[in-house]
Amino acid sequence: MCRQSATVCLIKSPSRQHRALPSLVDRLSVLPDPRRRRGVRHPFVAVLPVAACAVTAGARSWAAIGQWSRAAPQDTLARLGARTAGALRVRVAPSLSTIRRIVIAVCPGGLADLTGQDPAGADTVAVDGKRARGSRHGAVPAVHLLAVMTGEGRTVSQLPVPGKTNEITCFTALLAPFDLRNVVVTADALHTQTAHVRFLVERKQAHFLFLVKADQPDLFAALRSLPWKEVTARRYDREAGHGRRETRATRVLTVTGLGLDFPPCRPGCPDPALPRGHRERQVHP
C-alpha cells in the first residue's frame, strides 16, 4: 500500500539499498510503471527526470514543464534517456500530457522516499509541516505536507496530511521506513506526545528534542520549576527573519527524580537511546 494514498502501487516500501543508489534513474526504476503496456512510447524512467529537470530549471506550472521539455536540446534528452525516432535516431521529448499523466499516476509515497536523502548517519532530522504554495484549487484547500529534513537542509520524505486530521496522525508513518538509530529528531510542540516519544526511543532507538508549551500544564509547570537561572551550560542564537529579530536561549539540565509523567523521562527509567553513563535530557521550556 502506498503510504500517501489508498491505492496499491508498491509491492513493498523502498529499502535502504534502493534509496542509497547513486543514480536517480536507478532509484526511479524501482517504481512500477502506472501505465498499461499497450501504446507506451516513452520510457517511464525518462519522463520523471524530464519533469524534475524542468522544475529545477524554474518551471512552476504544467505549461512551463511542457515548454522546457519541447525546448530541451538533444544532448540533454539523451542523458535523460528520452526515446529515439527515425533513421537519424532523433531524441523525442515527452509531451505535456504524457508528463502530467505519469506524474499524477505514479506512486507518491515511493517517489518521495526514493528521491529523498537517506537519514542514516545524520546527526539531526527535523519534522515540520507546511501548506504547499499554489496547491489550492477553487473550493479545495491547499495541500498540507508533513516533511522530514536533515540538518543540512535536504528533504528525506514528506506526506500529505488528510483534510480531517492533523500532523499528529502522520508522524509515525512518515518516519517508519527510515533508520534513525542515534539520530536526534526535532519537532514543534504539536508532536510532544507520549506515543511519538515511545516510537522514537523504543522502536527507532533515536534521541528526541521536543518543545513543551502551556497546553500541557502539568509537564510545563514541572519543567518551568527547574532552576534555569543557575544553569551554566547555555547557548544564545540571534537571527532576523519574517520582519523581526529573535534571540533564542538554549539551556541544558540533567533531569532526575522529577516524577515527570512523560516516558522515558520517568524516574528509574533510563533512556535506551543514550549510551550507558549518559542520562542527560535536553529540555526547552
Backbone torsions as a table, in degrees:
resi	resn	phi	psi	omega
1	MET	NA	139.4	177.0
2	CYS	-70.3	139.0	-178.8
3	ARG	-73.0	-10.6	-176.3
4	GLN	-113.2	-5.1	179.6
5	SER	-153.2	176.3	-178.5
6	ALA	-92.9	6.9	-177.8
7	THR	-86.7	150.1	177.1
8	VAL	-90.1	103.3	-175.3
9	CYS	-130.0	-10.7	176.0
10	LEU	-129.9	134.5	175.6
11	ILE	-63.5	-40.4	175.1
12	LYS	-155.0	163.1	-179.3
13	SER	-65.9	148.9	178.3
14	PRO	-58.1	137.0	179.9
15	SER	-82.1	172.2	178.2
16	ARG	-63.8	-33.5	178.2
17	GLN	-65.5	-38.2	177.9
18	HIS	-66.2	-41.7	-178.9
19	ARG	-71.0	-20.4	-178.0
20	ALA	-91.4	-0.6	179.1
21	LEU	-62.0	134.3	-174.8
22	PRO	-69.7	-30.6	-176.3
23	SER	-92.4	134.2	177.6
24	LEU	-64.7	-37.3	179.4
25	VAL	-62.9	-41.4	178.9
26	ASP	-63.6	-38.7	178.9
27	ARG	-69.0	-40.5	-179.5
28	LEU	-69.0	-24.8	178.5
29	SER	-67.1	-15.4	176.4
30	VAL	-69.8	-29.4	-178.9
31	LEU	-72.4	141.9	175.9
32	PRO	-76.8	144.1	177.9
33	ASP	-73.1	119.6	-177.3
34	PRO	-75.7	-5.5	-177.2
35	ARG	-86.8	159.7	171.3
36	ARG	-76.0	153.4	-176.0
37	ARG	-66.8	-33.1	-176.5
38	ARG	-71.8	129.1	175.5
39	GLY	85.3	4.9	179.9
40	VAL	-73.5	127.3	-179.1
41	ARG	-116.0	-37.9	-176.8
42	HIS	-103.1	136.8	177.4
43	PRO	-60.3	139.9	-178.1
44	PHE	-61.9	-42.3	-176.9
45	VAL	-75.3	-3.4	176.1
46	ALA	-96.4	-28.6	-176.2
47	VAL	-71.3	-44.1	-178.6
48	LEU	-64.1	-44.3	175.7
49	PRO	-61.5	-33.3	176.5
50	VAL	-62.1	-44.9	178.1
51	ALA	-64.8	-39.7	-180.0
52	ALA	-65.5	-42.1	178.9
53	CYS	-65.6	-37.0	178.8
54	ALA	-64.0	-43.2	178.7
55	VAL	-66.8	-39.4	178.0
56	THR	-63.4	-33.2	179.3
57	ALA	-78.6	-4.3	175.9
58	GLY	118.2	0.9	179.4
59	ALA	-68.7	131.7	-178.2
60	ARG	-124.1	14.2	178.4
61	SER	-153.1	165.3	177.1
62	TRP	-60.8	-41.2	179.8
63	ALA	-61.4	-40.6	179.3
64	ALA	-66.6	-37.2	177.0
65	ILE	-63.7	-42.1	177.5
66	GLY	-64.1	-39.6	177.2
67	GLN	-63.1	-42.2	178.8
68	TRP	-63.8	-40.4	-179.3
69	SER	-63.5	-43.2	-179.7
70	ARG	-67.2	-32.1	-176.4
71	ALA	-92.0	-1.5	-177.5
72	ALA	-66.0	134.4	179.3
73	PRO	-69.3	166.5	-175.8
74	GLN	-64.2	-39.6	-179.1
75	ASP	-66.2	-34.7	176.6
76	THR	-67.1	-44.3	178.6
77	LEU	-63.9	-34.1	178.7
78	ALA	-66.6	-41.2	179.2
79	ARG	-67.8	-28.8	179.8
80	LEU	-85.6	-6.5	176.4
81	GLY	84.7	24.4	179.2
82	ALA	-64.9	153.3	-175.9
83	ARG	-71.9	160.2	178.2
84	THR	-109.9	156.1	-179.0
85	ALA	-146.7	147.5	176.1
86	GLY	79.9	173.1	-179.1
87	ALA	-68.7	-25.7	179.9
88	LEU	-85.3	-1.3	178.0
89	ARG	57.2	48.9	179.7
90	VAL	-76.3	135.9	178.2
91	ARG	-76.0	132.6	-178.3
92	VAL	-113.4	123.3	-179.6
93	ALA	-78.3	146.0	176.0
94	PRO	-67.1	146.0	-179.8
95	SER	-75.4	167.4	179.2
96	LEU	-61.5	-41.0	-179.6
97	SER	-63.8	-38.0	178.1
98	THR	-66.5	-44.8	179.3
99	ILE	-61.4	-46.4	-176.8
100	ARG	-65.8	-41.7	-178.2
101	ARG	-64.5	-40.0	-178.5
102	ILE	-73.5	-42.2	-179.4
103	VAL	-62.8	-38.2	180.0
104	ILE	-71.3	-36.2	-174.1
105	ALA	-87.7	-17.0	-175.6
106	VAL	-69.2	155.0	-179.7
107	CYS	-63.3	113.7	-176.3
108	PRO	-69.0	-38.1	-180.0
109	GLY	-67.5	-44.3	178.3
110	GLY	-65.7	-37.9	178.7
111	LEU	-64.3	-41.9	179.5
112	ALA	-66.9	-39.5	-179.0
113	ASP	-70.9	-39.4	-175.0
114	LEU	-75.9	-29.1	-178.9
115	THR	-93.9	-2.4	-179.3
116	GLY	-89.9	172.8	179.5
117	GLN	-83.4	137.3	176.9
118	ASP	-74.3	121.0	-176.6
119	PRO	-79.2	-6.2	-178.5
120	ALA	-61.1	128.3	-179.5
121	GLY	89.3	-7.8	178.1
122	ALA	-74.4	154.8	177.8
123	ASP	-77.4	-44.5	-176.5
124	THR	-139.9	153.2	167.4
125	VAL	-136.0	147.5	-178.1
126	ALA	-119.6	135.2	177.5
127	VAL	-108.4	126.7	-178.6
128	ASP	-154.7	154.8	-179.4
129	GLY	-120.8	143.4	178.5
130	LYS	-146.6	155.2	173.4
131	ARG	-85.5	135.1	-178.2
132	ALA	-73.5	123.1	-179.1
133	ARG	-66.7	134.8	178.0
134	GLY	81.2	5.0	-177.9
135	SER	-90.3	-5.9	178.2
136	ARG	-76.6	135.5	-178.7
137	HIS	-135.8	104.5	179.8
138	GLY	62.1	-123.9	178.9
139	ALA	-83.0	-7.3	179.7
140	VAL	-80.4	122.1	-178.3
141	PRO	-67.1	164.5	179.0
142	ALA	-65.3	150.2	-179.9
143	VAL	-74.1	130.2	176.9
144	HIS	-100.6	120.5	-176.9
145	LEU	-110.2	137.7	171.5
146	LEU	-107.0	118.7	-173.7
147	ALA	-122.1	156.6	173.5
148	VAL	-124.4	131.7	-176.3
149	MET	-129.9	151.0	176.3
150	THR	-78.6	169.5	178.7
151	GLY	-64.7	-19.3	177.4
152	GLU	-86.2	2.3	177.8
153	GLY	87.4	15.6	179.3
154	ARG	-97.8	133.2	-177.8
155	THR	-74.2	131.6	176.6
156	VAL	-88.4	-52.3	177.7
157	SER	-168.1	172.3	177.5
158	GLN	-154.0	155.4	179.8
159	LEU	-134.5	143.1	172.9
160	PRO	-78.1	136.0	178.7
161	VAL	-85.2	123.7	179.0
162	PRO	-57.2	148.0	-172.6
163	GLY	-61.1	-32.4	-175.6
164	LYS	-96.5	10.9	178.5
165	THR	-128.4	-166.4	176.7
166	ASN	-135.3	-172.0	-174.9
167	GLU	-65.1	-23.5	-176.5
168	ILE	-60.3	-38.2	-176.6
169	THR	-71.6	-16.4	-175.8
170	CYS	-104.2	-3.6	-172.5
171	PHE	-62.1	-54.9	-176.9
172	THR	-68.7	-35.8	178.6
173	ALA	-65.5	-32.7	179.6
174	LEU	-68.5	-41.1	-173.9
175	LEU	-94.8	-10.1	-173.2
176	ALA	-57.8	-40.2	-174.4
177	PRO	-76.0	-6.2	-167.4
178	PHE	-109.6	153.2	177.3
179	ASP	-86.4	111.2	-177.1
180	LEU	-115.4	23.3	-178.8
181	ARG	-60.3	124.1	179.1
182	ASN	64.3	18.0	175.7
183	VAL	-95.5	136.8	177.0
184	VAL	-85.7	119.0	-179.9
185	VAL	-101.4	122.3	178.3
186	THR	-110.0	147.9	178.6
187	ALA	-158.9	166.1	-179.6
188	ASP	-81.6	-177.6	-172.2
189	ALA	-64.6	-21.3	-179.9
190	LEU	-61.9	-29.4	-176.1
191	HIS	-98.1	12.0	174.5
192	THR	-78.4	74.8	-177.0
193	GLN	-123.8	142.8	179.7
194	THR	-61.7	-35.1	179.4
195	ALA	-65.3	-38.6	178.8
196	HIS	-66.8	-39.7	-179.0
197	VAL	-66.3	-44.8	177.9
198	ARG	-61.5	-40.1	179.2
199	PHE	-61.3	-45.0	-177.6
200	LEU	-69.9	-45.0	-173.5
201	VAL	-79.5	-46.2	-173.4
202	GLU	-83.2	-40.3	-175.9
203	ARG	-93.6	-38.4	-174.7
204	LYS	-101.4	-8.5	-178.9
205	GLN	53.1	43.7	-176.8
206	ALA	-112.0	163.1	170.7
207	HIS	-90.4	165.8	177.1
208	PHE	-143.4	150.8	175.2
209	LEU	-138.6	99.7	-176.5
210	PHE	-114.5	156.7	176.2
211	LEU	-93.2	151.7	177.4
212	VAL	-125.7	127.1	179.4
213	LYS	-119.0	178.7	-173.0
214	ALA	-69.9	-9.3	178.3
215	ASP	-73.8	-7.6	170.2
216	GLN	-115.9	79.5	-166.3
217	PRO	-60.5	-42.3	-177.4
218	ASP	-65.8	-48.9	179.5
219	LEU	-65.4	-40.3	-179.9
220	PHE	-64.6	-42.9	180.0
221	ALA	-65.9	-38.7	179.2
222	ALA	-64.5	-40.7	179.4
223	LEU	-73.4	-35.0	179.9
224	ARG	-67.5	-26.4	-178.6
225	SER	-78.6	-5.2	179.9
226	LEU	-69.1	154.2	-177.4
227	PRO	-77.1	69.0	-176.3
228	TRP	-64.4	-31.5	-177.2
229	LYS	-69.2	-19.9	-179.1
230	GLU	-92.9	0.8	-177.2
231	VAL	-72.8	133.4	177.0
232	THR	-101.2	-24.1	177.7
233	ALA	-86.6	101.8	-177.2
234	ARG	-144.7	160.5	179.9
235	ARG	-144.6	139.7	179.1
236	TYR	-116.2	132.6	175.6
237	ASP	-123.3	126.8	178.1
238	ARG	-118.1	128.4	-179.5
239	GLU	-147.5	158.5	179.7
240	ALA	-120.6	137.0	179.2
241	GLY	-180.0	154.7	179.7
242	HIS	57.0	34.0	176.1
243	GLY	76.4	16.7	-179.7
244	ARG	-148.5	163.1	175.7
245	ARG	-109.3	135.3	-176.8
246	GLU	-123.7	140.6	173.1
247	THR	-122.2	118.6	-177.2
248	ARG	-114.2	129.6	179.4
249	ALA	-109.5	124.1	178.7
250	THR	-111.2	124.8	-179.9
251	ARG	-126.4	148.0	-174.4
252	VAL	-120.5	131.4	177.0
253	LEU	-129.4	153.7	171.2
254	THR	-89.6	117.2	-175.5
255	VAL	-94.6	113.1	177.6
256	THR	-143.1	138.6	171.9
257	GLY	65.0	27.4	178.9
258	LEU	-89.6	-14.6	-178.2
259	GLY	69.0	32.9	-179.7
260	LEU	-70.4	129.4	177.2
261	ASP	-87.3	60.4	-177.6
262	PHE	-149.1	94.5	-176.9
263	PRO	-64.4	146.7	-0.4
264	PRO	-95.9	37.6	-179.0
265	CYS	-91.7	11.2	-179.8
266	ARG	-75.8	151.0	179.4
267	PRO	-60.2	137.9	178.2
268	GLY	75.5	5.3	179.3
269	CYS	-113.1	91.3	-177.8
270	PRO	-67.1	153.4	180.0
271	ASP	-82.0	113.7	-178.7
272	PRO	-68.0	-12.5	179.7
273	ALA	-82.0	-10.3	-178.9
274	LEU	-105.8	145.7	178.7
275	PRO	-68.5	161.9	-178.9
276	ARG	-62.2	138.3	-179.0
277	GLY	94.9	-5.7	179.6
278	HIS	-123.7	118.5	179.0
279	ARG	-128.9	26.4	-179.6
280	GLU	-76.1	146.3	175.5
281	ARG	-135.0	120.9	177.8
282	GLN	-77.4	131.3	-178.6
283	VAL	-130.9	130.4	178.6
284	HIS	-116.7	105.0	-175.4
285	PRO	-72.4	NA	NA
